[in-house]
């Protein structure tokens, strides 16, 4: 959210971006990709509301770590 200007850490995030290198992984989820292209730039979830960044078997937790709407881990790993 900070990278998208949605928190009070946005200025600090811009500074970090000046000194960092990122690898971008293309979103292969066509429905969510269309939403991102329409302006929902911080979309983290698939059409089922599962955050694909939290849906791995590695240290999977059954409850959201942060805001449930943005970080829903799904009912099970790889769900």
VEXVEXFI-345530 format. One record per atom (N, C-alpha, C, O, CB): residue in one letter; z, x, y; atom name. Coordinates in pm, 1 decimal. Atoms other than C-alpha are relative to their C-alpha. Glycine has a CB too. Layout:
residues N
  resn        zz        xx        yy  name
     A         Z         X         Y    CA
...
***
This chain:
residues 79
  resn        zz        xx        yy  name
     X       0.0      81.8    -119.3     N
     X       0.0       0.0       0.0    CA
     X       0.0      86.1     125.5     C
     X     -60.9      50.5     226.4     O
     X     119.7     -93.0      -0.1    CB
     X      -4.3     -88.3    -116.6     N
     X      73.3     288.1     234.8    CA
     X    -138.2      53.6      33.1     C
     X    -174.2      66.1     150.1     O
     X      96.6     116.0     -24.1    CB
     X     135.5     -50.7     -23.6     N
     X    -278.2     424.1     187.6    CA
     X     -88.3    -105.2      64.4     C
     X    -185.8     -72.4     132.0     O
     X     -62.6      47.0    -130.5    CB
     X      78.1     109.3     -57.7     N
     X    -410.4      83.0     288.7    CA
     X      56.2     -46.2     134.6     C
     X       8.4    -144.9     190.5     O
     X      -4.5    -117.3     -96.9    CB
     X     -55.4      34.1    -130.4     N
     X    -198.3      72.5     606.1    CA
     X      97.8    -115.2      -1.4     C
     X     122.8    -176.4     102.5     O
     X    -109.3     -31.9      92.4    CB
     X     -86.2     116.4      11.8     N
     X      42.2    -190.1     476.1    CA
     X     148.8      30.8       7.9     C
     X     229.8     -61.0      -5.2     O
     X     -28.2     -68.6    -127.5    CB
     X    -142.2     -32.5      -9.5     N
     X     372.6      -1.3     514.5    CA
     X      24.6      91.7     119.8     C
     X     -69.2     135.9     186.2     O
     X      50.0      66.7    -130.6    CB
     X     -34.1     -88.5    -111.0     N
     X     558.8     206.5     771.4    CA
     X     -24.9     147.0     -35.3     C
     X      -2.5     234.8      48.0     O
     X     146.2     -20.1      40.1    CB
     X      32.8    -137.0      41.0     N
     X     455.2     518.0     573.4    CA
     X    -149.2      31.8      17.1     C
     X    -195.5     136.0     -29.0     O
     X      40.8      21.7    -145.6    CB
     X     145.0     -17.6     -13.4     N
     X      87.4     480.4     668.3    CA
     X     -37.4     129.0      72.2     C
     X    -132.5     196.0      31.9     O
     X     -59.6    -117.7      73.6    CB
     X      29.9    -123.5     -73.4     N
     X      91.9     768.9     918.5    CA
     X      21.4     121.1     -90.6     C
     X     -59.1     214.2     -90.8     O
     X      88.4      11.4     127.0    CB
     X     -27.3    -109.4      92.8     N
     X     248.1     997.6     659.2    CA
     X    -107.3       4.3    -109.5     C
     X    -148.7     112.8    -150.5     O
     X     140.8     -15.7     -62.7    CB
     X     104.7       4.8     102.5     N
     X      -8.4     882.8     400.4    CA
     X    -129.5      60.8      52.4     C
     X    -197.5     133.4     -20.1     O
     X     -24.4    -144.9     -45.9    CB
     X     120.7     -59.3     -58.8     N
     X    -293.3     974.1     636.7    CA
     X      10.3     151.9       5.1     C
     X     -88.3     221.4     -19.3     O
     X     -23.8     -55.5     141.0    CB
     X     -21.3    -144.3      -3.9     N
     X    -144.2    1322.0     676.8    CA
     X     -16.7      61.5    -139.3     C
     X     -78.8     166.6    -154.8     O
     X     139.7      31.8      55.9    CB
     X      12.4     -49.0     138.0     N
     X    -117.9    1366.2     300.1    CA
     X    -147.0       1.9     -42.0     C
     X    -190.9      94.3    -110.4     O
     X      82.9     -88.4     -97.5    CB
     X     142.1       5.8      35.9     N
     X    -481.6    1262.5     262.2    CA
     X     -78.8     117.5      56.6     C
     X    -177.5     160.3      -3.4     O
     X     -60.6    -130.2      49.0    CB
     X      68.7    -112.7     -61.7     N
     X    -587.1    1544.8     494.2    CA
     X      14.0     127.2     -82.9     C
     X     -71.2     215.8     -75.4     O
     X      53.7      23.5     139.9    CB
     X     -29.6    -121.8      74.3     N
     X    -436.3    1803.3     257.7    CA
     X      -8.6     -18.6    -151.6     C
     X      35.6      68.3    -226.8     O
     X     137.2      49.5      36.9    CB
     X       1.2      29.2     143.5     N
     X    -501.4    1645.2     -82.3    CA
     X    -141.3     -19.7     -52.0     C
     X    -233.6     -52.3      22.7     O
     X      83.4    -123.7     -29.6    CB
     X     126.6      24.1      67.6     N
     X    -783.4    1621.9    -330.2    CA
     X      25.0    -105.0    -107.2     C
     X     122.3     -95.7    -182.1     O
     X     -59.2     132.1     -61.5    CB
     X     -16.8     108.6      95.4     N
     X    -827.6    1310.0    -540.3    CA
     X    -122.2      -8.4     -90.3     C
     X    -233.9      22.3     -48.7     O
     X      23.1    -133.9      72.7    CB
     X     109.2      32.0      90.5     N
     X   -1036.6    1228.0    -843.7    CA
     X      -6.1    -151.1      -7.8     C
     X      95.1    -217.1     -31.4     O
     X      19.6      65.3    -142.3    CB
     X      15.5     144.8      -0.3     N
     X   -1174.8     878.5    -831.8    CA
     X     -54.0     -45.3    -134.8     C
     X    -153.8       7.0    -184.5     O
     X     -93.4     -45.6     114.5    CB
     X      43.2      59.6     125.4     N
     X   -1204.8     675.9   -1149.7    CA
     X     -62.5    -134.8      33.9     C
     X       1.4    -219.8      95.8     O
     X     119.6     -15.2    -101.8    CB
     X      72.6     122.2     -32.8     N
     X   -1461.9     400.3   -1122.9    CA
     X      64.0    -119.6     -70.5     C
     X     101.5    -111.2    -187.4     O
     X    -148.9      12.7     -39.4    CB
     X     -53.3     124.2      54.9     N
     X   -1333.0      47.5   -1176.9    CA
     X    -107.4     -64.6     -87.5     C
     X    -212.9    -103.7     -37.7     O
     X      45.6     -97.1     113.9    CB
     X      95.7      60.3      92.0     N
     X   -1509.7     -88.5   -1485.1    CA
     X      26.1    -149.0     -21.5     C
     X     -31.9    -209.7    -111.5     O
     X       3.8      72.3    -132.8    CB
     X     -33.1     141.3      11.2     N
     X   -1364.7    -436.8   -1437.0    CA
     X     -85.6     -75.4     102.5     C
     X     -50.8     -76.7     220.6     O
     X     154.6     -25.3      23.2    CB
     X      94.7      57.1     -96.1     N
     X   -1655.6    -632.1   -1279.7    CA
     X      56.0    -109.0      90.9     C
     X      17.4    -116.6     207.5     O
     X    -114.9     -54.9     -73.3    CB
     X     -54.8     107.2     -83.6     N
     X   -1455.1    -932.6   -1155.2    CA
     X      87.5      59.1     110.4     C
     X      74.1      22.6     227.2     O
     X      81.5    -100.1     -85.8    CB
     X     -85.5     -62.6    -100.4     N
     X   -1193.2    -720.3    -981.6    CA
     X     -81.0      86.0      95.0     C
     X     -50.8      91.6     214.2     O
     X     108.1      83.9     -66.7    CB
     X      85.4     -82.9     -85.8     N
     X   -1461.2    -484.9    -851.2    CA
     X     -63.7     -84.6     110.0     C
     X     -70.9     -41.0     224.9     O
     X    -109.5      70.0     -83.5    CB
     X      59.0      88.5    -101.6     N
     X   -1629.7    -776.9    -673.0    CA
     X     103.3     -35.8     106.4     C
     X      70.5     -43.6     224.8     O
     X     -55.8    -128.7     -65.5    CB
     X    -105.0      30.4     -97.7     N
     X   -1296.9    -865.0    -510.6    CA
     X      26.8     119.0      90.6     C
     X      47.0     101.8     210.8     O
     X     129.0     -41.6     -71.2    CB
     X     -20.1    -120.9     -80.1     N
     X   -1249.4    -504.0    -396.1    CA
     X    -115.2      15.4      99.2     C
     X     -92.3      44.8     216.5     O
     X      10.9     125.6     -91.1    CB
     X     116.5     -11.4     -88.4     N
     X   -1602.4    -496.4    -253.9    CA
     X       0.2    -106.0     109.1     C
     X     -61.8     -87.5     213.8     O
     X    -128.1     -10.5     -80.8    CB
     X     -10.8     106.7    -100.1     N
     X   -1522.2    -819.8     -68.3    CA
     X     114.8      24.2      97.4     C
     X     135.0     -54.1     190.2     O
     X      18.7    -134.7     -68.8    CB
     X    -102.8     -33.0     -96.6     N
     X   -1227.2    -651.7     104.8    CA
     X     141.8       7.2     -53.3     C
     X     232.4      46.7      20.1     O
     X      -3.9     -96.8     106.6    CB
     X    -134.5      -7.7      57.7     N
     X    -928.7    -673.7    -131.4    CA
     X      21.0     141.4     -53.3     C
     X      29.2     162.0    -174.4     O
     X      19.9    -106.8    -113.8    CB
     X       4.8    -141.7      33.8     N
     X    -903.5    -291.7    -126.3    CA
     X     116.0      50.2     -84.5     C
     X      99.7     149.4    -155.5     O
     X      -5.6      78.5     123.6    CB
     X    -115.4     -47.7      76.6     N
     X    -557.6    -256.6    -283.1    CA
     X      22.5     -80.9    -126.7     C
     X     133.3     -81.6    -180.4     O
     X     124.8      -4.2      85.6    CB
     X     -11.9      77.2     123.0     N
     X    -624.8    -482.0    -580.8    CA
     X      32.0      92.3    -116.4     C
     X     -39.6     189.5    -140.2     O
     X    -129.1     -78.7     -27.6    CB
     X     -43.8     -84.0     112.2     N
     X    -442.6    -335.2    -881.6    CA
     X     -11.0     -71.8    -133.5     C
     X       0.0      -7.9    -238.1     O
     X     143.1      45.2      21.3    CB
     X      -8.1      78.0     123.7     N
     X    -466.8    -614.5   -1138.0    CA
     X    -137.0     -50.4     -45.4     C
     X    -230.9     -61.6      33.3     O
     X      94.2    -118.0      18.9    CB
     X     121.4      60.7      54.0     N
     X    -733.0    -755.3   -1367.0    CA
     X       6.7    -150.8      20.8     C
     X     106.5    -198.9      74.6     O
     X     -17.8      34.5    -151.0    CB
     X      -3.5     145.8     -21.4     N
     X    -824.0   -1129.1   -1364.6    CA
     X     118.4     -70.2     -66.4     C
     X     152.8    -181.7     -27.2     O
     X    -127.2     -61.1     -51.0    CB
     X    -118.3      58.7      63.9     N
     X    -524.2   -1195.4   -1594.6    CA
     X     129.0      36.9      72.0     C
     X     237.1      -2.0      27.6     O
     X       8.4      44.5    -144.7    CB
     X    -117.4     -38.1     -76.4     N
     X    -286.6   -1046.0   -1335.8    CA
     X      74.3     120.3     -55.6     C
     X     188.7     144.8     -17.3     O
     X      92.5    -114.4       7.6    CB
     X     -63.4    -117.4      60.1     N
     X    -212.2    -731.8   -1541.9    CA
     X     -44.2     124.8      74.8     C
     X    -163.6     148.5      93.2     O
     X     -35.0      11.4    -151.0    CB
     X      27.9    -127.1     -66.1     N
     X    -186.5    -400.1   -1357.8    CA
     X     -42.3     100.8    -106.9     C
     X      40.3     143.9    -187.4     O
     X     125.0      51.5      80.6    CB
     X      51.0     -89.8     103.4     N
     X    -406.3    -172.3   -1569.4    CA
     X      61.1     138.7       9.7     C
     X      55.8     214.8     -86.8     O
     X    -150.7       9.9       9.2    CB
     X     -69.7    -128.0     -13.5     N
     X    -217.5     128.9   -1431.7    CA
     X     135.8      -1.4     -71.3     C
     X     192.9     104.6     -97.0     O
     X      19.4      33.7     148.2    CB
     X    -131.1      12.8      64.1     N
     X     100.9      -2.9   -1598.9    CA
     X     -11.6     -46.6    -145.4     C
     X      89.9     -70.9    -210.7     O
     X      87.3     -97.4      78.8    CB
     X      22.8      63.4     129.9     N
     X     -54.6    -125.4   -1924.4    CA
     X     -32.1     100.0    -110.9     C
     X    -113.1      71.0    -199.0     O
     X    -112.4     -99.6      11.3    CB
     X      20.0    -103.7     100.5     N
     X     -44.2     194.9   -2132.0    CA
     X     118.4       1.9     -95.9     C
     X     225.8     -48.1     -62.5     O
     X     -18.6     138.3      66.5    CB
     X    -109.3      -9.8      96.8     N
     X     165.1     263.4   -2442.8    CA
     X     104.3     103.0      44.5     C
     X     221.6      90.6       9.2     O
     X     -55.0      37.0    -138.8    CB
     X     -89.9    -106.1     -47.5     N
     X     318.6     572.5   -2274.7    CA
     X     105.2     -57.6      94.6     C
     X      72.2     -98.6     205.9     O
     X     -80.2     111.8      71.1    CB
     X    -112.3      47.6     -80.8     N
     X     660.8     463.6   -2141.9    CA
     X     -19.3    -141.7      53.6     C
     X      29.6    -173.8     161.9     O
     X      22.4      93.7     114.9    CB
     X      21.4     139.0     -42.0     N
     X     549.3      97.8   -2120.9    CA
     X     134.4     -71.7      11.9     C
     X     223.1     -52.6     -71.2     O
     X     -92.6     -74.6    -100.4    CB
     X    -121.2      79.2     -22.2     N
     X     819.2    -134.9   -1984.0    CA
     X     -39.9    -146.3      10.3     C
     X    -143.4    -176.4      69.8     O
     X      76.1      46.6     128.7    CB
     X      37.9     141.2       1.4     N
     X     819.1    -513.9   -2030.3    CA
     X      13.2     -72.4     133.7     C
     X     -28.7    -187.6     145.3     O
     X      82.1     -70.5    -100.0    CB
     X     -13.1      66.4    -130.0     N
     X     902.6    -587.5   -1665.7    CA
     X     -59.8      87.2     109.0     C
     X     -70.4     209.0      94.9     O
     X     148.2     -31.1      31.4    CB
     X      60.9     -70.0    -112.8     N
     X     743.4    -494.4   -1336.2    CA
     X      99.7      95.0      64.1     C
     X     216.8      61.1      80.9     O
     X     -52.1     -99.9     103.9    CB
     X     -85.7     -99.5     -63.7     N
     X     882.3    -180.9   -1172.8    CA
     X      16.3     -31.8     148.1     C
     X     125.4     -16.6     203.1     O
     X     -57.8     141.5     -18.5    CB
     X      -2.4      32.6    -142.8     N
     X     795.8    -288.3    -818.3    CA
     X     -32.3    -148.0      17.0     C
     X      19.7    -231.3     -57.3     O
     X    -101.1      88.7      80.3    CB
     X      41.4     137.4     -27.6     N
     X     638.4    -607.0    -678.6    CA
     X     -72.7     -57.2    -122.6     C
     X    -178.5      -5.6    -158.7     O
     X     -91.6      -5.9     126.4    CB
     X      60.7      51.3     122.0     N
     X     558.0    -820.4    -988.5    CA
     X    -146.2     -40.6      14.4     C
     X    -223.4     -25.1     -80.3     O
     X      77.7    -116.2     -47.9    CB
     X     139.5      41.2     -18.1     N
     X     232.6    -953.5    -840.6    CA
     X     -94.9     119.2      -3.4     C
     X    -211.5     103.9     -39.9     O
     X     -16.2     -75.1     131.8    CB
     X      84.3    -119.8      -4.9     N
     X     100.9    -597.0    -801.9    CA
     X      16.2      92.2    -119.5     C
     X     -73.8     171.1    -148.7     O
     X      29.6      76.4     124.1    CB
     X     -28.6     -97.9     106.2     N
     X     258.0    -414.9   -1097.3    CA
     X      37.4     -65.0    -132.7     C
     X     114.9      -7.5    -209.1     O
     X     111.9      91.7      43.7    CB
     X     -27.5      67.6     126.5     N
     X     269.9    -665.3   -1385.6    CA
     X     -50.1      86.2    -115.5     C
     X    -169.9     113.8    -122.9     O
     X     -66.3    -140.4      -3.5    CB
     X      42.0     -86.8     108.7     N
     X     267.0    -448.2   -1701.5    CA
     X     -67.9     -72.7    -115.6     C
     X    -116.5      -8.0    -208.4     O
     X     117.4      73.9     -51.4    CB
     X      57.4      77.0     108.6     N
     X     137.3    -730.1   -1922.1    CA
     X     101.2     -24.9    -110.0     C
     X     210.0      32.6    -108.1     O
     X    -120.8      70.7     -56.0    CB
     X     -93.6      36.9     105.3     N
     X     297.4    -878.1   -2234.8    CA
     X      25.4     112.9    -101.2     C
     X     125.8     111.2    -172.3     O
     X     -51.6    -121.6     -72.1    CB
     X     -14.9    -112.4      91.4     N
     X     246.9    -555.4   -2433.4    CA
     X     -95.3     111.4      44.7     C
     X    -186.3      85.2     123.4     O
     X     -28.7     -43.3    -148.3    CB
     X      93.2    -106.5     -36.0     N
     X      77.1    -213.7   -2400.9    CA
     X    -143.2     -36.1     -41.2     C
     X    -165.5     -95.3    -146.8     O
     X      42.6     132.5     -65.7    CB
     X     143.4      23.6      23.8     N
     X    -303.2    -237.6   -2383.1    CA
     X     -34.3    -147.6     -16.4     C
     X    -131.0    -181.6     -84.6     O
     X     -44.5      75.4    -123.4    CB
     X      26.8     143.5      15.0     N
     X    -285.7    -616.6   -2352.4    CA
     X    -106.8     -43.8      95.3     C
     X    -143.1    -161.5      97.5     O
     X     126.1     -82.0      22.4    CB
***
